[in-house]
Amino acid sequence: MTNRSFRRIEDLLWLCTQIESNSSPFTLSAIAYPSRAIRRGPYFHVRRMIRFERNAMWAHIDVEDGSALVRARLAGDFSTAGYDALHVDENLAMFRRPLTDMRHLRNELELLSALETAGANNVLPKRAPAVARPVKRRLKRSWLVAFDAIRSAGIGWDEISASIDTTPAKAPMRTSMFRIHTGILSTARADGRTNFEVHTSIVADTERTLSKSLSARVNRALRGAGYTIPAKGPISKVVRGPAAALRECRAVEALLTQKLLERP
């Protein structure tokens, strides 16, 4: 992962936690894909991930392509190390451990880093299972602290992503029966590419739905503004960077509000 890729994700988190009062991070994740340095018995892959959310924090380890015996042994190793087995079958074993604070995050990052060059049985400590404790209110600065811990962990991250909720706190009075959702998804990859996408949608309350004519009018406006509207999946537009993404969120909010207020 290049320093520039790290900086662009950090810039987005900084803008959304320190400058933009109507936006807040939703998730931050870092993934390290399989390394050939990790072996135990028959060849298998280990994928390591840290996921930081508004009300929770997790370490994930996935093992695939090994023998059933290897996965069974690893299930025992990771269980002893305090990981929960989320899924184990003939192709894949998935383990997860909740992290309760920044100290636990840094400790787990050290463990994931050690897995880069050593077998699981050489580095996994004996620990009791951790108890997930939901965070009632995540301080905005904690996202930057978590990001700095991830960046300085010494792990060869292959992908780091951050999602931001930029939905307005209040809808205009005349469109209060509809809710305009906007958000940003940013993904940095090991090859130096960093993508920024703005996502948007309109959600009606339980008693209303978008009419066909209004839906068509909204979709025409979004396509005209450069958005892609797939048959399935989010409506999105690729932008150039963090500041452009935030500007686009405000622009599409204004556009959709205008279309919702227009008379048929």
Secondary structure, 3 states (H helix, E strand, C coil): CCHHHHHHHHHHHHHHHHHCCCCEEEEEEEEECCCCCCCCCCCCEEEEEEEEECCCEEEEEEEECCCHHHHHHHHHHHHHCCCEEEEECCCEEEEEEECCCHHHHHHHHHHHHHCCCCCHHHHCCCCCCCCCCCCCCCCHHHHHHHHHHHHCCCCCCCEEEEEEECCCCCCCHHHCCEEEEEEEEEEEECCCCEEEEEEEEEEECCCCCCCHHHHHHHHHHHHHCCCECCCCCCEEEEECCHHHHHHHHHHHHHHHHHHHHCCC
